[in-house]
C-alpha cells in the first residue's frame, strides 16, 4: 500500500493491483483504495503549453489536408512526423526538436485522428469487455475482466467534447444519431458493438455503450482454466453438440452466454453446414462451412430484415446447425420449428433458471407450443459471481429436458450438473449417468450408451491434458480438426496418438 494526499489534504491508502503498457506511450494501472474501491487509471504523455499548441496546429493541418493517408498507419506516421517537426520548430524556436517530444505529440495526433480520442486506450485494452459513457463530467466506466464495472480517470468536460466523440463513433459505424433518430445500435470496424442515446432523451448528456469482443475467441480450454466448469461438463457438451443435439444457454447480462456458445460451437463437426444468425456479429466459429447473417434495420419496413427472416432463410440453406446469437422474439418459433425438422439448434436467452426459460418460451410473445419445446435437449445456465473480490463466470446448472406436463405446463428436468456455494466454497455435483439427452440420442441412432460414456472419458482426459499443455486457441482447434479428419486418435476411439 502507498500513501497519497487527497483534495482536502487527507492521506489515502492505495495499492496498485495491476499495471501494464499498451504500446510505448500508454500505461495502465488498476488502483485499489478503501474509500474509492477499484479504479482504472490511464497514464499518457504530459504535454506543456507549447506542445499542446503544436498538437492543435498539426491536427488542423492534417484534417484540412487531402493528401494524408488515413488508411495506412505507417504511411500516416511518415507523412505527419515532418509536419510535427516543422510546427514544433516554429512554436518553440528550437532548431533540433527532441525526438521523444515529437513522438509524444505524434501519439496524440494518431490517437485523435486515426483512433477514438480519449476512448482509444480503453478500446485497445484487451482486458476490457464493455465501455460505458453516461453524459459529461461523469467518469467513463469500463467492464474489466474479473472486476466488473470500474471507474476510470477519463471523463468529458462539456457537451461539445462528448458530442465530438459521439460523431466520431457514428461516422465509423456508418449510422447517425439525431433528434429524429435518438437511439441507435450499430457496429464499429472490428466488430465492436455500440449503443448510443442522443442527449435529447438523456438529461445528463449523450450515452454511449461499446461492447467489445475478442479478436481471438476464448476456447473451451480457457473456460476450464478460468474454472467456469470442470472438464467433465465440457466433454458432455462436446458429445451433445457433435450429435446435433439442441442446446440453449441462459443467464443474466454479461454472464458468459455468448462466450460459452462460441466455445462449444467449435465442437460442431467440421463437415457440418452451420448458419449463424445474429443482430450484431459477435460469434466467430472456426469452421470453413459456416455462414453468417445479421439483421438489417431501416427507417421504414421496406428492406428491413429481422431475426425471424434470417432463421427462415437459414432453413433453406440445408444447415446441420442453426445458431442464434440471442433468442428474444418470433425467431424462437422458427428455430424450434427447424429443430423439430431435424436441424441442430444452439442459442442464448436471458433467463434466471431452466424452468423460467421454458416458461418464457411458452408465454407471450414467444408462445412456442410444448410439443415443439420438447425438441430442446439441454439448457445450460451461466452466471457471474463475486468471490474474494473477483468476479468469475460459472456454469450453475446443466439440465436435460425430460418432458413438459401438458396440463400444468410445467417443465420437468434431469439435472446433470449443479453448482452450489457454501462456507466451504464452490461445490460441484456431476451426474452424467442421468443424461436424458444421451438416452434420446442413443435410441435415435441405435448406439449403446456405453459408447458415449467411454467417449466422454477420453474427451475429458484430452481436455485436461490440453489445459496442462497450455494450447492456444488455434492449436486447440487444430487438434480437434485432426480428430475429425481421422488423423491421430479420435476421442471416441482407442489406440495411441501419433
N, C-alpha and C positions, 0 to 999 in steps of 0.2 A: 504494500500500500504506500502511496505517496501523498504528501500534503500539498493542497493548492489553496489559494486565497480566493474567496468568493467576492461578489459585488460589495457586500457590506463589511468586508474585512474578516468574515468568519473563516475558519480553517475547515476545509473539506478533505475527507479521506477518499482517495480514488485509487483504483487498481486498473492497470492496462491488462485486459483479459487476453487480447489477441491483437497483433499488428502485422501488417504486410504491405508490400508495394504493389501498385497497379501501374507498371511502367516506371519510367525514370522520375517523373515529377508528381506522382500521386501516391500519397502514403495514407493508409487506412489504420485507424485504431478503434478497437472496441473497449470502451472505458466504463467501469462499473463504480458507482458511488452509492452510499446508503440512502442519501436523500433524493437522488435522481434516477437510480436504477442503472440499467444498461444504456449507453449512448454510442452512436456510430459517428465517428469523427473523421472528416475528410480533410487532409492537410495538403495544400497546394502551394506553389511558389508565391512568395510575397513580393509584390511589385511596388516600387516607390512612385511618387507623383509623376516624375518624368517618364518612367516606364509605362505607367497607365496611359499617359498621353500618347506615347508611341503606339501602344496597343490599339487605341481608338483610331488613330490615323491609318494604321495598317489595315484594320478591319474595313474601314470606309473605302480604302483603295481597292481591296480585294473584292468587296461586294459590288463596287461600281465597274470592275473590270470584266471584259468579255473574253479575255484570253487566258484566264486562270483555270487550270484543270481541277474540277471539284470531284472527279471520279477516282483518280489515281492518287492516293495519299503521298506516295514517294515523289511523283511529279509535282504535286501541290507544294511540298516542302522545298523542292529545288527552285520553284518559281517564287515562293513567298519569302524565303530567307534573305535574298538580296534586298527586297523591299523593306524588311525589318531593319536590316543593317543601315540602309540609306536614311530611314526616318530616325533611327537611333542617333546617328551622327548629327543629323540636322537639329534634333531637340536638345541633345546633351552637349554638343560641340566636342565630342570625343572622337579622335581620328580612328582609333582601333577599338571598337566596342568589345567588351568581354564576351567570349563565346558562350559562357554559361547563361549570361543575361539575355543574349539573343535567343537561345534555346528556350528559356523560360517564357519569353514573350511569344515565341512561335507556338509553344504549348497551348497558350490561351487562344491564339488565332485558330489553331486546329480544333480545339475543344468547342469554341463558339460557332465556327462556320461549318466544319465537317461533322462535328458531334452535336450534342444536345445541351450545350452550355453548362449551367450549374448541375444539371442532372446527369451529365456524361459519366462522371466517376461511378455513380451507383448503377448506371446501366451497364458499365463494363465489368462490374464486380460479379464474378460467377457465384458468390455466396448469397446473393440477394435474389429472392423469388418475386417479390412484389414491391412496387414503389407507390406511395400514397401522398398526394398533394392536396391539401384542403385549404384553399384560399391563401391570402397574404399574411405575412408576419407569423405564421404558424410553422413549426419545423416540419420539414419533409420526413415522413416515416418510411422505413423500409422493413420488409418482412425478411429478417435474416435467418438463415438456416440455423436451427437449434434454439433460437432466442425469440421467436415470434416477432411482433411489431416493436421496432426500436426507433426512437427519435434520432435524427441526425443534426448536424450543425449547419445544414443547408436550409435556407428559407428565402422567400421572395419579399422584397422591401415594399413594393407597391403593385397596383393592378397592371400598370404598364409593363413592368418586368415579367410578371406572371403571364400576361396575355401574349407577350412576345414568345414565350416558351410554348404556350398552347398552339400558337400559329405554326411554330416550327414542327411540333409533333403532328399537327393536322396536315401540313404540307407533305411530310414524309409518308403519311398514310394515304394520301390522295383523297381525303374527305374534308368537309368543312363543318364547323360548329358555329351556330349563329343564333340570333333571337328567334328566328323561324324554325331552326333545327337545333334545339338546345341540348339534346342528349345524343351522343354519338358513340358507337362501338366500331373500332377499326383495327387494322393490323399494320404494324410498322415493319420496315425491312428487317429480315432476320426472324420474322415470325412473332415479334413482340405483340402482345395483345393490349390495346389501350381503350379505356373508357373515359369519356370527357363530358362534364356537365358545365354548360355555359353559366356565366355569372348572373344572367337574368333570372335564373331559378335557384341560385345559390347565394344567399345574402352575404356570406363571408368571402366570396370570390370563387373563381373557377375551380373545379375539382378535376384532378387527373389521377387515374389509377392505371398503372402499367404493370401488366403481368408478364414475367419473363418465363422462358422455357430454356432448358439446357440444350446447347448445340450438340453435345454428346449425351444421349439419354442415360439414365441410371439403369443398370441391368439388375436382374434378379440377385446377382452376387452382391451388388451394392446394398440392396434392401436387406439381405441376410446379414451383411456386415453391420448395418445400422440397427439390427435387432427388430426390424419390422415384423418378422415372423420367422419361425425356425425352418430349416431346410425341408423337413417333412411336409410342411404345408405347401411349399413351392413345388415339391415333387408331385404332390397331389393335384395342384392346379395345372401343372405341366401335363399330367396324364389326362385330365379332363379336356384341356384345350386341343391336344393332339388327336383326340377322338371326337372333335366337333361338338363338344358339349356347349351349352349356353350358360354364360356366367355374367352376373350383374354385380358390379362393385358399388357399394353405397357408403355414405358417410357425410360429415359436415364439410363446410368450405375449408379448403387447404388441409384436408386430412390425408392426402396422398392418393386419391382415387385415380386421377389421370396417370400419375407416375406408375402406379401398380398395373393399371390397364396396359400401358405401353410395355412394361417389363414382361408380363405374362403373354402379351401378344407376340413376343419374339419366339414363343414356343409353338406357334402355329406352324405345321409342316410347310416346308418351302415350296412344295409343288401345289399348294392350295391357292386358289384365287381369293384375294381379300379386297373388300371395298370399305374404305374408311369414310365416314360421314361426320362432319363437324360444322359448328357455326363459325369457328375460327380455327385455323390449322394449329394443332398442338401435338398430335401424335406423330411419331416417326418410327415406323416399323422397318426392319432391315430386309424385308422380302423383295425380290425382284418382281413378284406377282401382285403387288399391292397398288390400288388406285385410290387417290384422294379426291374427295369432293367437299366443297364448302358452300354455305348458303350465300345468297345474294339478296341484298336489300335495295329497294328503290323508293323514290318519293311516293309513288302510287303502286297499285297492284301489278302493273304491266312489267314484265321481266323479272319479277320477284321469284326467288327460288327458296323454298323452305326446307327444313329437315325432312318433313313428310315427303316432299317431292323427291328429295335425294334418296331416301330409303326405297321408295318405289322404283326410282331409276336404277338403284343398285341391284334390285332383284332381277332386272332384265340383263344384267351382265354375268349371269350364271356364277355367282360367288359361292365359295365354300363357307366363307365367313363374312358377315356384315358387322362392322364395328362402329358403334355410335358414340361419339365423344361424351355427350350428356343427353339423357332422356328427360324431357320435361313436357312434351305436348303430344299432338296427334301422331307424331312419328313413332310413338311407342306401339300403336296399333299395327302399323305397317311392319315394324321389326318383329313383333310376336307372330304376325301372320307369316313372315318369312321363316321364323323358327319352326312353325307348325308344318311348313312345307319341306323341312329337312336341312335348311341352312343353319350353320352355327351362328350364334349371336353373342357379341361382347358389348358391354356398355357400362356407363356410370349413371348414378342418380342420387340426388340428395334425399337422405332418409336417415333416421336415427336407430333403426333396427330392421332385421329381416321382415318381421311381422308388419311394421308400419310401411315398409317398402311395397309389399304385396298389396296391402290395403289401399295404398295410394294409387297403385296401378289399376285397382278395380273401381276407384271412385272417380267422380268428375274432376278434371276434364278428360282424363285418360280413358276410363271405362273399358278396360280390357276384360273380356269375358273370362271367367275362371278356367274354362276348358283350354283356352289359349295360354293362360299364365302357367298352366301345368307343364308346358313345354320348357319352362325355365328349370335348369338343373340345380344351379348353386348360386347363393348370394354370399359375397364377401364383404364384411363390414369393417371399414377402417376408421380410425380416429386419431386425434393428436392429444397427447397427454404431457403435462409438465411434471417431470420427476427430477428432484435435486436441482431445480433452477433451469433445467434444459427442457426444451420441447422436442418430443420424439413422435413419430407416426408409428402406429401399431395396427396390426390386423386384430380386431376384437373377436370376431367370430367368423367361421366358415360354416354355412348352414345349407344342407341339401333340402330342396323342397320335396316333401313326401306326397302331399295331397292338399286339397282345399275342401273344407267342409262346405258343401254347396248350400246347406240350409242356413248355417250360421255365417257363411262367407268368411271362415276363419282358416288361415293357412296353417299347415302342420309341417314342422321341420325336424330333421335329424341333424343335430349339431355335431359336426366333425371336429371342430376346433373351437376352444374358448380361451379367452384371456381374462384373468381376474387380478385385481390389485389389492394387496393386503399389507399388513405391517411387515410381512416378510419380503415384500417387493412384488415383482411381476411373476404371476404363476400361470402356467400354460397346461391345458388339458387337451390331449390329442386322442381321437378315437376314429382313426381312418377306417377301421374294420366295419364301422356302421354306415359306410357310404351308400346312400340310395342311388346317387348318380352313377357310380361304378356298376351297381347291380343292374341298372337300366341299360347301360352300355353293354354289359355282359350278355344280357338277354337279347338285345337287338342284334349283336354281332356274333353271338354263339361262341364267345371266348370265355374260358374259365376265369373266375375271379382271381385265382392264384397268379395268373399271368400278369394281371395289373399290379397286384401287391408286390410280386417279385421285381417288376419293372420299377415301381416307386422306390424300392430299397436301393436299386442300382442308381437311380437318379439322385436320391438323397446323398449317397456317397460321392457321386460325381460333383454335386453342388458344394459339398463340404470341402472336397479336395481343391476345387476351383477357387473357393474363397481363400484357402490357405496359400495357394499359388499367387493370389493377387492378380488374376487375369483382368485385363482391361475389357471394356465393352466389346471392342472389335475382336479381341482374342477369344472371348467367351462365345460370341456369335459364330466365329469361325469353327469352334469345336462343335457347337450344336449343328451347324451345317454339315460338317464332316459326318456326323452320325446319320443325318437324313440322307446324305449322299452314299451311305454304305461304306465310307472309308473309316477304318478303325473299328471300334466296338460300339454298337448301339447300346443305349442304357437299358434296353429290354432284351438284350441277348447275352450270351455267355462267351467267355474267352478272354484273351489278354489283348490289351491295346498294343498297337504298333509302336 
